[in-house]
Structures are given as C-alpha cells and as structure tokens.
Amino acid sequence: MLHRTECAVCGTNIKHKVVLNNSDFTNLKYGVRLNNTRYLGANPLDDASTNYFTDCKVGISMRNFFVSPGNFTDLDAYTNQFTNCKVGIQCQAAEAELRYNNFNNTTANFTDNDDIGLFMLGSKYNITQNGTENVSRGVVITGPDANPANISHNDYSRCPIWHCRYWRQPKHHHRLQQPA
C-alpha cells in the first residue's frame, strides 16, 4: 500500500517571501501548502531551474483566509512541471502570475477522472503561455473573480474541458460546463 506524506513545504501566516527553485515533489498530498502567506515564488525568476511536482494530490496550494481589499496572497509560478497531479495549482484569494507551466496527466482516463490543471477560487490572475495535456479540466474558476482576470495564449491538448466556471459556489457535485 502506498502512503502519502501530508506536504513537503507547509506554512501558515508567513510574512516573508518563500522561494522554490530546482526542487522535486513526489507522491505527496500537497507539494506546497501555504495559508495566509504573503508571497510564494515557484521559480519566480524564470531561469533555467525547474520545480517538478509528480504524483501529488495537489502540487501547489495557496490560500488566504483574511480577504480584504488589497490583501491577497501573491504567487508567481514560472516554468514548473506538474505530472499526474489531481490538481496542479489551486489558489484562493490569491494574486497569481502563472506562466510557462506544464500540466500533464500521463495516466489520463477521462471516464472517471476529474483532475484539474489550475483551480482559481476568487482570485486575481494572469494565466498565460502554459501547456496542459491529458487533463480533464484545464482551468476551473469559481467564486467572485477579482480584477484582473486574464487567461490567454495557453495550449490545451486532450483536455475535454479546457476552461470552465461555476456560476455559483458549488454545494456538492454540480456538473461543469464549457463556456459558450
């Protein structure tokens, strides 16, 4: 039986920057799980180093419980690889700059698979030039969107639903719908 560790990098109420470069996160419940943290940079300089998240339930989770105007958690994630993760990146009340990341589920089975590349909950975001392959849902958005909210110049391959939005907060299992 395969057991998962809770998380590799965990933190709450961190007022300083957390920066990840050239790291491997494998077979974890959360690769990175930060709550109420001011800033996470996952390869923020977009240099030659890459972070790898493999077989994690969630690659990166950033949440801010104390949402007020101007009080968002910042996430810059560039050139990271997410392979066979149930959710690549999830953000709640975050200001996210997500570029050049790759999301790939090499064990894709769309019949009973509900994996997600990017899961944005009430966040500001710029999602651009990412690659998503063999993932059931490329980008899922729920909750009230904050401005700016940009999704552009991304590549989706073998993604039955590449972009979807819950029009109201889901209670349990509402069906996702592709935008019109």
C-alpha positions as CSV (number, residue, x, y, z in Angstrom):
1,M,0.0,0.0,0.0
2,L,1.3,3.4,-1.0
3,H,1.1,6.1,1.7
4,R,1.3,9.8,1.1
5,T,3.1,12.4,3.2
6,E,0.9,15.4,4.0
7,C,3.1,18.0,2.4
8,A,6.8,18.9,1.7
9,V,6.6,22.7,2.3
10,C,3.8,23.8,4.7
11,G,3.3,27.1,6.4
12,T,0.7,29.5,7.8
13,N,0.9,33.2,8.5
14,I,4.3,33.7,6.9
15,K,5.1,37.4,6.4
16,H,8.3,36.9,4.4
17,K,8.9,35.5,0.9
18,V,9.1,31.8,0.2
19,V,11.0,30.9,-2.9
20,L,11.3,27.5,-4.5
21,N,13.9,26.7,-7.2
22,N,15.1,23.4,-8.7
23,S,13.1,21.1,-6.4
24,D,11.3,17.8,-6.8
25,F,8.0,17.0,-5.0
26,T,6.9,13.4,-5.5
27,N,4.0,11.3,-4.2
28,L,2.6,13.9,-1.7
29,K,-0.8,15.0,-0.7
30,Y,0.4,18.6,-1.1
31,G,3.8,19.5,-2.7
32,V,3.5,23.0,-1.3
33,R,0.6,24.2,1.1
34,L,0.8,27.7,2.3
35,N,-2.0,29.6,4.1
36,N,-2.0,33.3,4.8
37,T,1.5,33.6,3.3
38,R,2.5,36.9,1.8
39,Y,4.4,35.6,-1.2
40,L,5.4,32.3,-2.9
41,G,7.8,32.3,-5.8
42,A,8.0,28.9,-7.6
43,N,10.9,29.6,-9.9
44,P,9.9,33.3,-9.9
45,L,12.9,34.5,-12.0
46,D,12.0,32.2,-14.8
47,D,15.6,31.0,-15.1
48,A,16.9,27.6,-16.1
49,S,15.8,25.8,-12.9
50,T,12.5,24.0,-12.8
51,N,10.4,22.6,-10.0
52,Y,8.8,19.2,-10.6
53,F,5.6,18.0,-9.0
54,T,4.9,14.4,-9.7
55,D,2.0,12.2,-8.4
56,C,0.8,14.8,-5.9
57,K,-2.8,15.2,-5.0
58,V,-2.2,19.0,-5.2
59,G,1.1,20.4,-6.5
60,I,0.8,24.0,-5.1
61,S,-2.0,25.3,-2.8
62,M,-2.1,29.0,-1.8
63,R,-4.9,30.2,0.4
64,N,-5.7,33.5,2.1
65,F,-8.4,33.4,4.8
66,F,-8.2,37.1,5.6
67,V,-9.5,38.6,2.4
68,S,-9.9,42.4,2.4
69,P,-9.2,45.0,-0.3
70,G,-5.5,44.8,-1.3
71,N,-4.9,41.8,1.0
72,F,-4.2,39.0,-1.4
73,T,-1.6,36.2,-1.3
74,D,0.9,36.6,-4.1
75,L,2.0,33.6,-6.2
76,D,4.5,33.8,-9.1
77,A,4.9,30.4,-10.8
78,Y,7.0,30.1,-13.9
79,T,8.3,27.0,-15.8
80,N,7.1,24.3,-13.4
81,Q,6.2,20.8,-14.4
82,F,3.1,19.1,-12.9
83,T,2.8,15.4,-13.8
84,N,-0.1,13.1,-12.7
85,C,-1.3,15.6,-10.1
86,K,-5.1,15.7,-9.2
87,V,-4.8,19.5,-9.1
88,G,-1.7,21.3,-10.4
89,I,-2.1,24.7,-8.7
90,Q,-5.0,25.9,-6.6
91,C,-5.4,29.5,-5.4
92,Q,-7.9,31.1,-3.1
93,A,-7.9,34.8,-2.6
94,A,-4.5,35.0,-4.4
95,E,-2.9,37.3,-6.9
96,A,-1.3,34.8,-9.3
97,E,1.1,35.2,-12.2
98,L,1.2,31.8,-13.8
99,R,3.4,31.4,-17.0
100,Y,5.2,28.7,-18.9
101,N,4.0,25.9,-16.5
102,N,3.2,22.4,-17.9
103,F,0.4,20.2,-16.6
104,N,0.2,16.6,-17.9
105,N,-1.6,13.5,-16.6
106,T,0.2,10.6,-18.3
107,T,-2.4,8.2,-16.7
108,A,-5.4,10.1,-18.2
109,N,-8.7,8.2,-18.1
110,F,-11.4,10.7,-18.8
111,T,-14.2,8.3,-18.0
112,D,-13.7,8.6,-14.2
113,N,-11.0,11.3,-14.0
114,D,-11.7,14.8,-12.7
115,D,-8.2,16.2,-12.5
116,I,-7.6,20.0,-12.8
117,G,-4.6,21.9,-14.1
118,L,-5.4,25.3,-12.5
119,F,-8.2,25.8,-9.9
120,M,-8.8,29.5,-9.2
121,L,-11.2,30.5,-6.3
122,G,-12.0,34.2,-6.0
123,S,-8.5,35.3,-7.1
124,K,-6.8,37.8,-9.4
125,Y,-4.8,36.0,-12.1
126,N,-2.8,36.2,-15.2
127,I,-2.6,32.7,-16.7
128,T,-0.6,32.8,-19.9
129,Q,1.6,30.6,-22.1
130,N,1.0,27.4,-20.1
131,G,0.7,23.9,-21.6
132,T,-2.0,21.5,-20.5
133,E,-2.2,18.0,-21.8
134,N,-4.3,14.9,-20.8
135,V,-6.0,16.8,-18.0
136,S,-9.8,16.6,-17.7
137,R,-10.3,20.3,-16.8
138,G,-7.6,22.8,-17.9
139,V,-8.7,25.8,-15.8
140,V,-11.6,25.9,-13.3
141,I,-12.8,29.2,-11.9
142,T,-15.2,29.5,-9.0
143,G,-16.3,32.3,-6.6
144,P,-16.3,36.0,-7.4
145,D,-13.4,36.9,-9.7
146,A,-11.2,39.8,-8.8
147,N,-9.8,42.0,-11.5
148,P,-7.5,41.5,-13.3
149,A,-8.6,38.0,-14.6
150,N,-6.7,37.0,-17.7
151,I,-6.4,33.6,-19.4
152,S,-4.6,33.8,-22.7
153,H,-2.1,32.1,-25.1
154,N,-2.3,28.7,-23.4
155,D,-2.0,25.4,-25.2
156,Y,-4.6,22.7,-24.4
157,S,-4.2,19.2,-25.8
158,R,-6.5,16.3,-25.0
159,C,-8.5,18.3,-22.4
160,P,-12.2,17.5,-22.7
161,I,-12.9,20.8,-20.9
162,W,-10.3,23.4,-21.3
163,H,-11.9,26.3,-19.3
164,C,-15.0,26.2,-17.1
165,R,-16.6,28.3,-14.5
166,Y,-19.0,27.6,-11.7
167,W,-21.6,30.3,-11.9
168,R,-22.3,30.0,-8.2
169,Q,-20.4,28.3,-5.4
170,P,-20.9,24.5,-5.8
171,K,-22.6,22.7,-2.9
172,H,-21.5,19.2,-3.7
173,H,-21.2,17.8,-7.3
174,H,-22.6,20.2,-9.9
175,R,-21.7,19.5,-13.5
176,L,-19.1,21.7,-15.0
177,Q,-20.0,23.3,-18.3
178,Q,-17.8,24.6,-21.1
179,P,-18.2,28.3,-21.6
180,A,-20.4,29.5,-24.5
